[in-house]
């Protein structure tokens, strides 16, 4: 991966500074609990392949995994939808 320029690093820093989530203690469910998001741990080879395919398809790795899972579900259920 190429190194960032000073301008790119500053822009990224500004983005994260302005969009850092605020945590409210005792506020009930947060984004992850409400949306049932989960973190997956992948082996190195799988992660590299997934990231390469995601870059090539201009999708995020999460979008690519979602497409793959929906295809698998369609094949398993015989639904044909994805």
C-alpha positions as CSV (number, residue, x, y, z in Angstrom):
1,X,0.0,0.0,0.0
2,X,1.5,3.4,-0.9
3,X,2.2,5.8,1.8
4,X,-0.1,8.8,2.4
5,X,0.9,12.3,1.5
6,X,0.9,14.9,4.2
7,X,-2.3,16.3,2.7
8,X,-4.0,12.9,2.7
9,X,-2.9,12.3,6.3
10,X,-4.3,15.7,7.4
11,X,-7.6,15.1,5.6
12,X,-7.9,11.7,7.3
13,X,-7.1,13.1,10.7
14,X,-9.7,15.8,10.2
15,X,-12.3,13.3,9.1
16,X,-11.7,11.0,12.2
17,X,-11.6,14.0,14.5
18,X,-15.0,15.2,13.2
19,X,-16.7,11.8,13.0
20,X,-15.4,10.0,16.1
21,X,-18.4,8.4,17.8
22,X,-19.4,9.8,21.2
23,X,-20.0,7.2,23.9
24,X,-22.8,7.7,26.3
25,X,-22.6,5.6,29.4
26,X,-26.0,4.1,30.3
27,X,-27.7,5.2,27.2
28,X,-29.1,1.8,26.2
29,X,-28.1,-0.1,23.1
30,X,-25.5,1.4,20.8
31,X,-25.0,1.0,17.1
32,X,-23.5,-2.5,17.2
33,X,-26.0,-4.0,19.6
34,X,-28.9,-2.4,17.7
35,X,-27.7,-3.6,14.3
36,X,-26.3,-6.9,15.5
37,X,-23.0,-6.3,13.9
38,X,-20.2,-8.7,14.8
39,X,-16.5,-8.7,14.3
40,X,-15.0,-11.6,12.3
41,X,-11.4,-12.7,12.7
42,X,-10.0,-14.2,9.5
43,X,-6.8,-16.0,8.7
44,X,-4.1,-14.0,6.9
45,X,-4.7,-15.7,3.5
46,X,-8.5,-15.2,3.6
47,X,-8.1,-11.5,4.7
48,X,-5.7,-10.8,1.9
49,X,-7.9,-12.4,-0.8
50,X,-11.0,-10.7,0.5
51,X,-9.4,-7.3,0.6
52,X,-7.9,-7.8,-2.9
53,X,-11.3,-8.8,-4.3
54,X,-13.0,-5.9,-2.5
55,X,-10.5,-3.4,-4.0
56,X,-10.9,-4.9,-7.5
57,X,-14.7,-4.7,-7.3
58,X,-14.7,-1.3,-5.6
59,X,-16.7,-2.7,-2.7
60,X,-15.9,-2.8,1.0
61,X,-14.9,-6.2,2.4
62,X,-18.2,-6.2,4.3
63,X,-20.2,-5.6,1.1
64,X,-18.4,-8.4,-0.6
65,X,-19.0,-10.8,2.3
66,X,-22.7,-9.9,2.3
67,X,-23.0,-10.7,-1.4
68,X,-21.2,-14.0,-1.0
69,X,-23.4,-15.0,2.0
70,X,-26.6,-14.1,0.1
71,X,-25.5,-16.1,-2.9
72,X,-24.8,-19.1,-0.6
73,X,-28.1,-18.7,1.1
74,X,-29.9,-18.6,-2.3
75,X,-28.1,-21.8,-3.4
76,X,-28.9,-23.5,-0.1
77,X,-32.5,-22.6,0.0
78,X,-33.1,-22.9,-3.8
79,X,-34.6,-19.4,-3.6
80,X,-32.5,-17.9,-6.4
81,X,-32.7,-14.5,-4.8
82,X,-29.8,-12.5,-3.4
